[in-house]
Amino acid sequence: MTTKKVGSAGRFGPRYGAKIRKAVATIEKSQKSRQECPVCRIGSMKRLSKGIYQCKKCNAKIAGKAYTLK
């Protein structure tokens, strides 16, 4: 279940407080979005697991930060 205010963090319901849920929602939004590939310069990098990203176009695997590539 998602809500307009907290998005994907709506699954927590009223638990943990609004501030933490909003922070989790912004992190998850950037984490699940497509990143720009440093090899082919196209926004096609997708997160595979913690710190590992793979480009859908050129098939390059790159290590980055836990939530974002940059």
C-alpha positions in Angstrom: 0.0 0.0 0.0 1.4 3.4 -0.9 0.2 6.9 0.0 0.8 10.3 -1.6 2.9 11.6 1.3 5.3 8.7 1.9 5.0 6.6 -1.3 6.7 3.2 -0.9 7.1 3.7 2.9 3.3 3.5 3.3 3.8 -0.2 4.0 5.0 0.8 7.5 1.6 2.3 8.4 1.7 4.5 11.5 4.9 2.9 12.8 8.3 4.5 13.1 7.2 8.2 12.8 6.6 10.4 9.8 10.2 11.8 9.5 11.8 8.4 9.2 9.1 7.1 6.7 9.7 10.2 4.5 13.4 9.6 4.6 13.0 6.0 3.6 10.7 7.0 0.8 13.2 9.4 -0.7 16.0 6.9 -0.4 13.9 4.1 -2.1 12.8 6.5 -4.9 16.5 7.3 -5.8 17.5 3.7 -5.3 14.9 2.2 -7.7 15.3 4.9 -10.4 17.5 4.4 -13.4 21.0 5.9 -13.2 23.2 7.2 -16.0 25.8 4.7 -17.2 29.4 6.2 -17.1 30.4 3.9 -20.0 27.7 4.6 -22.6 26.2 7.8 -21.0 22.6 6.5 -21.2 20.3 6.4 -18.2 20.0 2.6 -18.2 21.9 1.5 -15.1 19.8 -0.6 -12.7 20.7 -1.7 -9.2 21.2 -5.4 -8.9 22.2 -5.6 -5.2 24.0 -3.5 -2.6 26.4 -1.3 -4.5 26.3 -3.3 -7.8 24.8 -1.8 -10.9 24.4 -3.1 -14.4 23.7 -1.3 -17.7 20.9 -2.7 -19.7 22.4 -1.3 -23.0 26.1 -2.0 -22.9 25.9 -4.7 -20.2 28.7 -3.1 -18.0 28.7 -4.0 -14.3 29.9 -1.3 -12.0 30.3 -1.0 -8.2 28.9 2.2 -6.7 27.4 3.4 -3.4 24.7 1.4 -1.7 21.7 3.4 -2.8 23.0 5.4 -5.8 25.6 5.0 -8.4 27.3 8.3 -7.8 
